[in-house]
Amino acid sequence: MTDVRAHLSFLSVSAQKVRLVLDSVRGKNANDALQALRFVPSHAAVPVLKLLKSAVANAEENFGVSSDDLYIATIFADEAPTRKWRRFGARGRFKPVLRRSSHVTIILREREA
């Protein structure tokens, strides 16, 4: 039994927002998760869907595993570097804007028969 990994680095959505999407598909079958992600209205769901499709394609092509047998063993989002932007406010004050980003990792496993 092998683990199939897929990484998405420097996603320009905060890790907190991505985790809300990831929690909805954690532990599901790969095909069920793909269907569920298509209807999630969050902006973060689109890159996560693309990453999951990539992981399933890697499993089928490189390891010869059917997508029906795969499930999401582990899925998590870590914080990536934060870009700090300047915005100037009233009375000459400085208002920092933090553009957060995240790294997403998916690990798929084959179900035991």
C-alpha positions in Angstrom: 0.0 0.0 0.0 1.5 3.3 -1.1 0.7 6.8 -0.2 0.1 9.2 -3.1 1.1 12.8 -2.2 0.3 16.1 -3.9 1.4 19.5 -2.8 0.1 23.0 -3.6 2.5 25.7 -2.6 1.9 29.4 -2.2 -1.8 29.4 -2.6 -3.0 33.0 -2.3 -5.8 32.2 0.2 -5.2 32.2 3.9 -4.8 28.8 5.6 -7.7 29.5 7.9 -10.1 29.8 4.9 -8.6 26.8 3.2 -9.0 24.6 6.3 -12.8 25.3 6.2 -12.9 23.6 2.8 -10.5 20.8 3.8 -12.6 19.8 6.8 -15.6 19.1 4.6 -13.7 16.4 2.5 -11.3 14.9 5.1 -11.7 11.1 5.2 -14.0 10.8 2.2 -13.6 8.7 -0.9 -11.7 10.5 -3.6 -14.7 10.5 -6.1 -17.1 11.7 -3.4 -14.7 14.5 -2.4 -14.4 15.6 -6.1 -18.2 15.8 -6.4 -18.5 17.7 -3.1 -15.8 20.2 -3.9 -17.6 21.2 -7.2 -20.5 22.7 -5.2 -18.6 24.4 -2.4 -19.1 28.2 -2.9 -15.8 29.1 -1.3 -13.0 30.7 -3.4 -10.6 28.3 -1.9 -12.4 25.2 -3.2 -11.3 25.7 -6.8 -7.5 25.2 -6.3 -8.2 22.3 -3.7 -10.4 20.6 -6.4 -7.6 21.0 -8.9 -5.0 19.6 -6.5 -7.3 16.6 -5.7 -7.8 15.9 -9.4 -4.0 15.9 -9.8 -3.5 13.5 -6.9 -6.0 11.1 -8.3 -4.5 11.3 -11.8 -1.0 10.6 -10.3 -2.3 7.6 -8.5 -3.9 6.1 -11.6 -1.0 6.8 -13.9 2.0 6.2 -11.7 0.7 3.5 -9.3 -2.1 1.8 -11.3 -4.7 2.4 -8.6 -8.3 2.8 -9.5 -9.9 6.1 -8.4 -12.8 4.1 -6.8 -10.4 2.6 -4.3 -8.8 5.8 -3.1 -9.7 7.9 0.0 -8.3 11.0 1.5 -6.1 9.8 4.3 -4.6 13.1 5.3 -5.3 16.7 4.1 -4.0 19.8 5.7 -3.1 23.5 5.0 0.0 25.2 6.5 0.7 28.9 6.6 3.0 30.2 3.8 4.8 33.6 3.8 2.7 36.6 4.4 3.1 39.5 2.0 3.0 42.9 3.8 1.5 45.8 1.9 1.4 49.5 2.9 -1.7 51.5 3.0 -1.7 55.0 4.4 -4.6 56.1 6.5 -6.0 59.3 7.8 -3.8 61.8 9.6 -0.6 60.3 8.1 -1.0 57.0 9.9 0.2 53.7 8.5 -2.3 50.9 7.9 -0.6 47.5 7.1 -2.4 45.0 4.9 -1.4 41.4 5.4 -1.8 39.2 2.3 -1.7 35.7 3.7 -1.0 32.5 1.7 -0.9 28.8 2.4 0.6 25.4 1.4 -1.9 22.5 0.9 -0.9 18.8 1.1 -3.1 15.8 0.2 -2.2 12.2 0.9 -4.4 9.5 -0.7 -4.4 5.9 0.2 -5.9 2.8 -1.3 -8.8 1.1 0.6 -8.1 -2.3 1.9 -10.4 -4.9 0.3 
